[in-house]
Amino acid sequence: MDEGFSRAPHAALARGRCMKGLMGALAGVVIVSTIGFVSSRAPAGPSEAVVHAPASSGAQLDAPNVVLITLDGVRWQEIFRGVEPTLAEKARLPQAAVREARELLPSMHRLFFDGGTVLGDPSLPGGISASGPRYVSMPAYLELMTGAASDCRDNACKPRLTRTLADDVGHLASVRGREDVAVFTSWEDLTLPAALPAGSPGAAPRGVMVSAGLPEGDVTPPFPGTARYRPDRATATAAIDHLVKQQPRFLWVGLGDTDEWAHRRDYRGYLDALQFADRFIGEVAQHLAEMEGYGARTVLVVTTDHGRDKGFDNHGGPASAAVWLMARGGHVPARGVVGTHGVRYLRDVAPTLRQLFGLEERLCAGCGEPISELLPDGA
């Protein structure tokens, strides 16, 4: 569980198990979200028009770089409380394995709880939630990357997209090429919410580099996933290599082993994958600290797509609406663990990052709003 993580760009990295098919029926900033509420903002219907408005002059901050890390299906309980004794007992873990959150996840707590802003502690007001109404991965990643609630209900949906956060960043004049906007994910189906197809209306003019799942011809075993799933160790290695060599404006790294192991009802595997993700986040932060100007301007974002139902192994019901969000660096203030002025949603992440980038605001009935707790002076 405590296997060391090598900081060499090509070092191997590890992950857990998830069966997406069974669920079908974003200077450094890190974001983590967790808490289930019902949205008071209506989701956008599939035929609703999207209007882009100029960002207010007060929001035109020095445009950062952004590294977004998502950890699939990670509950708030481990983030804020630590190992759950009941689940540990069922998994036959030794008593020494029942640790508090800071000991379980030292990188996240040092970087964000001590040096950033963290949302989603259920003991505080407000919180952050996926929009639902079905709390599964594809709808959550769509709202995270588009900044609008999705009408998707399962992981097999094929929604109509306008443009994603990656596409918006790809329109910046400072973007040099497709390697400047990149996506590395373990789950192969995240090609869909990552970016529009090249040449489509609204797509990034220089393209977006998307590496989702195992490449064609790669014979790496997908375990703990299935089909073309790429284990987190391989995804993390590729992402670190790209970060160090390319220093992109936007990088999304989507890890998924935590959800894979949870679907296998393996709490030990879930904790191992979560600790691997914590070491990976620490590794990313260390590389950024060594990159001087680039690292000082990089926004590191960490969050999850959904929580878990009370039985742990599954998700989709109201209990799994709960998410968490952590952010640090750049213009993001270091406020520690805070409550929020009303409930925040995953669809609010993209508008927050758009504002930090100085991009246009996206307006629609189901569009999110910038998270003031993550902006300087609540701008």
C-alpha positions as CSV (number, residue, x, y, z in Angstrom):
1,M,0.0,0.0,0.0
2,D,2.9,2.3,0.7
3,E,5.0,1.4,-2.4
4,G,7.2,4.4,-3.3
5,F,6.6,6.4,-6.4
6,S,9.6,7.1,-8.6
7,R,10.0,10.7,-9.8
8,A,11.6,9.7,-13.0
9,P,9.4,10.8,-16.0
10,H,9.0,7.2,-17.2
11,A,8.6,5.6,-13.7
12,A,5.8,3.1,-13.4
13,L,2.6,4.1,-11.6
14,A,-0.2,2.1,-10.1
15,R,-4.0,2.0,-10.0
16,G,-7.3,0.2,-9.0
17,R,-10.3,-1.5,-10.7
18,C,-13.5,-0.2,-12.2
19,M,-16.2,-1.7,-14.4
20,K,-17.8,1.3,-16.2
21,G,-20.2,-1.0,-18.1
22,L,-21.7,-2.1,-14.8
23,M,-22.7,1.5,-14.1
24,G,-24.5,2.1,-17.3
25,A,-28.4,0.8,-16.2
26,L,-9.1,21.2,-14.6
27,A,0.6,29.3,-10.6
28,G,-1.0,25.4,-9.2
29,V,-4.6,24.8,-8.4
30,V,-6.1,21.6,-7.1
31,I,-9.8,21.0,-6.7
32,V,-11.6,18.2,-4.9
33,S,-15.4,18.1,-4.5
34,T,-17.8,16.0,-2.4
35,I,-21.4,16.4,-1.1
36,G,-24.8,15.5,-2.5
37,F,-27.5,18.2,-3.1
38,V,-30.2,18.8,-5.6
39,S,-29.4,21.5,-8.1
40,S,-31.5,24.7,-8.0
41,R,-30.2,25.6,-11.5
42,A,-32.1,23.8,-14.2
43,P,-29.9,21.6,-16.5
44,A,-29.6,22.7,-20.1
45,G,-31.8,20.8,-22.6
46,P,-30.0,19.3,-25.6
47,S,-31.5,22.0,-27.9
48,E,-30.7,25.1,-25.8
49,A,-28.4,27.7,-27.4
50,V,-25.2,28.6,-25.7
51,V,-24.1,32.3,-25.7
52,H,-20.6,33.4,-25.0
53,A,-20.2,36.7,-23.2
54,P,-16.9,38.6,-22.6
55,A,-15.3,38.0,-19.3
56,S,-15.5,41.0,-16.9
57,S,-12.4,43.1,-16.8
58,G,-12.0,42.2,-13.1
59,A,-11.7,38.6,-14.0
60,Q,-8.9,39.1,-16.6
61,L,-6.2,37.7,-14.3
62,D,-2.8,36.7,-15.6
63,A,-3.6,33.6,-17.6
64,P,-2.2,30.5,-15.9
65,N,-1.4,27.0,-17.0
66,V,-3.7,24.3,-15.7
67,V,-3.2,20.7,-14.6
68,L,-6.5,19.0,-13.9
69,I,-6.4,15.6,-12.1
70,T,-9.6,13.6,-11.6
71,L,-9.8,10.5,-9.4
72,D,-12.8,8.4,-10.4
73,G,-15.3,7.5,-7.8
74,V,-13.5,8.6,-4.7
75,R,-15.6,9.2,-1.6
76,W,-15.4,12.2,0.7
77,Q,-15.0,9.9,3.6
78,E,-11.4,8.9,2.9
79,I,-10.5,12.5,1.9
80,F,-11.7,14.1,5.1
81,R,-12.0,11.3,7.6
82,G,-9.6,8.5,6.5
83,V,-10.0,4.8,6.4
84,E,-13.5,3.6,7.4
85,P,-13.2,1.0,10.2
86,T,-16.2,-1.0,9.1
87,L,-15.1,-1.4,5.5
88,A,-11.5,-2.1,6.7
89,E,-12.8,-4.9,9.0
90,K,-14.8,-6.4,6.1
91,A,-11.7,-6.3,3.9
92,R,-9.7,-8.0,6.8
93,L,-7.2,-5.1,6.9
94,P,-5.0,-5.0,10.0
95,Q,-5.8,-2.5,12.7
96,A,-2.7,-0.5,11.7
97,A,-4.3,0.2,8.3
98,V,-7.2,2.2,9.9
99,R,-5.6,5.6,9.5
100,E,-6.8,9.2,9.7
101,A,-7.0,11.1,6.4
102,R,-3.8,13.1,6.8
103,E,-1.8,10.0,7.3
104,L,-3.6,8.1,4.5
105,L,-3.2,11.0,2.0
106,P,-0.2,13.1,3.1
107,S,0.4,14.8,-0.3
108,M,-3.2,16.1,-0.7
109,H,-3.3,17.3,2.9
110,R,0.1,19.1,2.7
111,L,-0.5,20.7,-0.7
112,F,-4.2,21.6,-0.4
113,F,-5.5,21.4,3.2
114,D,-2.4,23.4,4.3
115,G,-1.5,25.3,1.2
116,G,-4.7,25.6,-0.9
117,T,-8.5,25.7,-0.7
118,V,-10.6,22.6,-0.1
119,L,-14.4,22.2,-0.6
120,G,-16.7,19.4,0.3
121,D,-16.3,18.7,4.0
122,P,-19.9,17.7,4.9
123,S,-19.6,19.2,8.4
124,L,-19.4,22.7,6.8
125,P,-22.1,24.8,5.0
126,G,-22.8,24.4,1.3
127,G,-20.5,21.9,-0.3
128,I,-20.1,20.6,-3.8
129,S,-22.0,18.0,-5.8
130,A,-22.4,16.4,-9.2
131,S,-25.5,17.7,-10.9
132,G,-27.1,14.3,-11.6
133,P,-29.8,13.1,-11.6
134,R,-27.8,9.8,-12.2
135,Y,-24.5,10.0,-10.5
136,V,-22.3,8.0,-12.9
137,S,-19.1,8.9,-14.7
138,M,-20.0,10.1,-18.2
139,P,-22.6,12.8,-17.2
140,A,-20.2,14.0,-14.5
141,Y,-17.2,14.3,-16.9
142,L,-19.3,16.1,-19.4
143,E,-20.5,18.7,-16.9
144,L,-16.9,19.0,-15.6
145,M,-15.4,19.7,-19.1
146,T,-18.3,21.7,-20.6
147,G,-19.4,23.7,-17.6
148,A,-23.0,22.7,-18.1
149,A,-25.3,20.1,-16.7
150,S,-25.7,17.2,-19.1
151,D,-28.8,15.4,-20.1
152,C,-26.8,12.1,-20.1
153,R,-28.2,9.4,-17.8
154,D,-25.5,6.7,-18.2
155,N,-22.0,5.9,-19.4
156,A,-23.2,4.8,-22.9
157,C,-24.8,8.1,-23.9
158,K,-23.6,10.0,-27.0
159,P,-24.5,13.7,-26.2
160,R,-24.3,16.6,-28.6
161,L,-21.3,18.7,-27.6
162,T,-20.6,22.4,-28.3
163,R,-17.1,22.8,-27.0
164,T,-15.1,21.8,-24.0
165,L,-12.7,23.6,-21.6
166,A,-9.9,22.0,-23.6
167,D,-11.3,23.4,-26.8
168,D,-11.6,26.8,-25.3
169,V,-8.0,26.8,-24.0
170,G,-7.0,25.6,-27.5
171,H,-8.3,28.9,-29.0
172,L,-5.8,31.0,-26.9
173,A,-3.3,32.8,-29.2
174,S,-0.5,31.6,-26.9
175,V,-1.2,27.9,-27.6
176,R,1.7,26.6,-29.8
177,G,0.2,23.3,-31.0
178,R,-1.8,20.3,-30.1
179,E,0.7,19.1,-27.4
180,D,-0.1,22.4,-25.5
181,V,-3.6,21.1,-24.7
182,A,-3.5,17.4,-23.8
183,V,-5.6,14.7,-22.1
184,F,-4.4,11.4,-20.6
185,T,-7.0,9.2,-19.1
186,S,-7.2,5.6,-18.0
187,W,-10.8,5.1,-19.2
188,E,-10.9,4.9,-23.0
189,D,-14.4,6.4,-23.3
190,L,-13.2,9.8,-22.0
191,T,-12.3,10.7,-25.5
192,L,-15.9,11.9,-25.8
193,P,-15.9,14.7,-23.1
194,A,-12.2,15.6,-23.6
195,A,-12.6,17.6,-26.8
196,L,-14.5,18.0,-30.0
197,P,-13.2,16.1,-33.0
198,A,-10.6,17.9,-35.0
199,G,-12.1,20.2,-37.6
200,S,-15.5,20.4,-36.0
201,P,-17.1,23.8,-35.4
202,G,-15.7,25.2,-32.1
203,A,-12.9,22.7,-32.0
204,A,-9.4,23.9,-31.0
205,P,-7.8,25.2,-34.2
206,R,-4.5,23.4,-33.5
207,G,-6.2,20.4,-32.1
208,V,-6.1,18.7,-28.7
209,M,-3.8,15.7,-27.9
210,V,-6.0,13.0,-26.5
211,S,-4.6,9.7,-25.1
212,A,-7.5,7.8,-23.6
213,G,-7.1,4.1,-22.7
214,L,-4.6,1.7,-24.2
215,P,-3.3,2.7,-27.6
216,E,-4.1,0.4,-30.5
217,G,-1.7,-2.5,-30.5
218,D,-0.7,-2.1,-26.8
219,V,-0.8,-5.5,-25.2
220,T,-0.6,-4.1,-21.6
221,P,-3.2,-6.0,-19.5
222,P,-6.1,-3.7,-18.7
223,F,-6.6,-5.0,-15.2
224,P,-8.2,-3.8,-12.9
225,G,-10.3,-2.6,-15.8
226,T,-11.4,-4.4,-18.9
227,A,-11.3,-3.9,-22.7
228,R,-9.0,-1.0,-23.6
229,Y,-8.8,0.4,-20.1
230,R,-5.2,1.6,-19.3
231,P,-4.1,1.0,-15.7
232,D,-3.4,4.2,-13.7
233,R,0.3,3.4,-13.4
234,A,0.7,3.7,-17.2
235,T,-1.5,6.7,-17.5
236,A,0.4,8.6,-14.8
237,T,3.7,7.8,-16.3
238,A,2.7,9.1,-19.8
239,A,1.2,12.2,-18.2
240,I,4.3,13.0,-16.2
241,D,6.4,12.6,-19.2
242,H,4.2,15.0,-21.2
243,L,4.2,17.5,-18.4
244,V,8.0,17.6,-18.1
245,K,8.7,17.6,-21.8
246,Q,5.9,19.8,-23.2
247,Q,4.9,22.1,-20.2
248,P,1.4,22.4,-21.6
249,R,-1.1,25.2,-21.1
250,F,-3.8,22.6,-20.1
251,L,-3.3,19.0,-19.1
252,W,-6.2,16.7,-17.9
253,V,-5.1,13.5,-16.2
254,G,-8.0,11.1,-15.5
255,L,-7.2,8.3,-13.2
256,G,-9.7,5.5,-12.6
257,D,-8.3,2.6,-10.6
258,T,-10.1,3.7,-7.5
259,D,-13.5,3.2,-9.1
260,E,-12.4,-0.1,-10.7
261,W,-11.4,-1.6,-7.4
262,A,-14.5,-0.3,-5.7
263,H,-16.7,-2.1,-8.3
264,R,-14.8,-5.2,-7.4
265,R,-15.8,-4.7,-3.8
266,D,-12.1,-4.6,-2.9
267,Y,-11.6,-1.9,-0.3
268,R,-7.9,-2.8,0.1
269,G,-7.4,-2.3,-3.7
270,Y,-9.4,1.0,-3.6
271,L,-7.2,2.3,-0.8
272,D,-4.0,1.2,-2.6
273,A,-5.2,3.0,-5.7
274,L,-6.1,6.2,-3.8
275,Q,-2.7,6.2,-2.1
276,F,-1.0,5.8,-5.5
277,A,-3.0,8.8,-6.7
278,D,-1.9,10.8,-3.7
279,R,1.8,10.0,-4.5
280,F,1.2,10.9,-8.1
281,I,-0.3,14.3,-7.1
282,G,2.8,14.9,-4.9
283,E,5.0,14.0,-7.8
284,V,3.2,16.4,-10.2
285,A,3.5,19.2,-7.6
286,Q,7.2,18.5,-7.1
287,H,7.9,18.7,-10.9
288,L,6.0,22.0,-11.0
289,A,8.1,23.3,-8.1
290,E,11.2,22.5,-10.1
291,M,9.9,24.2,-13.3
292,E,10.4,27.8,-12.0
293,G,8.4,30.2,-14.2
294,Y,6.1,27.6,-15.7
295,G,5.4,25.9,-12.4
296,A,4.7,29.2,-10.6
297,R,2.0,29.9,-13.2
298,T,0.4,26.5,-13.2
299,V,-3.0,25.8,-11.8
300,L,-3.3,22.3,-10.4
301,V,-6.8,20.9,-10.2
302,V,-7.9,17.7,-8.5
303,T,-11.5,16.4,-8.1
304,T,-13.7,13.4,-8.6
305,D,-16.7,12.6,-10.8
306,H,-19.0,11.1,-8.1
307,G,-19.0,9.5,-4.7
308,R,-20.3,6.1,-3.8
309,D,-23.6,4.6,-2.6
310,K,-23.9,3.4,1.0
311,G,-22.9,-0.1,-0.1
312,F,-19.5,1.3,-1.3
313,D,-19.1,-0.9,-4.4
314,N,-21.7,0.9,-6.5
315,H,-22.9,4.5,-7.3
316,G,-25.6,6.3,-9.1
317,G,-28.0,7.1,-6.3
318,P,-28.4,10.3,-4.2
319,A,-25.7,9.3,-1.7
320,S,-23.1,9.2,-4.5
321,A,-23.9,12.8,-5.6
322,A,-21.3,14.0,-3.0
323,V,-18.0,15.1,-4.4
324,W,-15.0,17.1,-3.2
325,L,-12.7,19.7,-4.7
326,M,-9.2,21.0,-3.9
327,A,-7.3,23.9,-5.5
328,R,-3.9,25.7,-4.9
329,G,-1.5,28.0,-6.6
330,G,-1.6,30.9,-9.0
331,H,-4.4,33.3,-8.1
332,V,-6.2,30.7,-6.0
333,P,-6.2,31.8,-2.3
334,A,-5.0,29.4,0.4
335,R,-8.0,29.2,2.6
336,G,-7.8,25.7,3.9
337,V,-11.0,23.7,4.3
338,V,-14.0,26.0,3.8
339,G,-17.7,26.0,3.5
340,T,-19.4,27.6,0.5
341,H,-22.0,30.3,-0.1
342,G,-24.6,27.9,-1.4
343,V,-24.0,24.6,-3.1
344,R,-21.3,24.4,-5.8
345,Y,-21.4,21.9,-8.6
346,L,-19.0,20.1,-10.9
347,R,-20.3,22.3,-13.7
348,D,-18.9,25.3,-11.8
349,V,-15.3,24.1,-12.3
350,A,-14.9,25.0,-16.0
351,P,-16.3,28.5,-15.5
352,T,-13.9,29.0,-12.7
353,L,-11.0,27.9,-14.8
354,R,-12.2,29.9,-17.8
355,Q,-12.2,33.0,-15.6
356,L,-8.7,32.4,-14.4
357,F,-7.7,32.0,-18.1
358,G,-9.5,35.2,-19.0
359,L,-11.7,33.3,-21.4
360,E,-15.3,34.2,-22.4
361,E,-18.1,33.3,-20.0
362,R,-20.5,30.7,-21.2
363,L,-24.1,31.5,-20.6
364,C,-27.0,29.0,-20.7
365,A,-29.9,27.8,-18.5
366,G,-27.8,24.9,-17.2
367,C,-24.4,26.5,-17.2
368,G,-22.3,26.7,-14.1
369,E,-20.9,29.8,-12.3
370,P,-17.4,30.6,-11.1
371,I,-16.7,29.3,-7.6
372,S,-15.9,32.5,-5.6
373,E,-14.2,30.6,-2.9
374,L,-11.4,29.7,-5.4
375,L,-11.0,33.2,-6.7
376,P,-8.9,36.1,-5.1
377,D,-11.1,38.2,-2.8
378,G,-14.1,36.2,-3.9
379,A,-13.9,37.9,-7.3
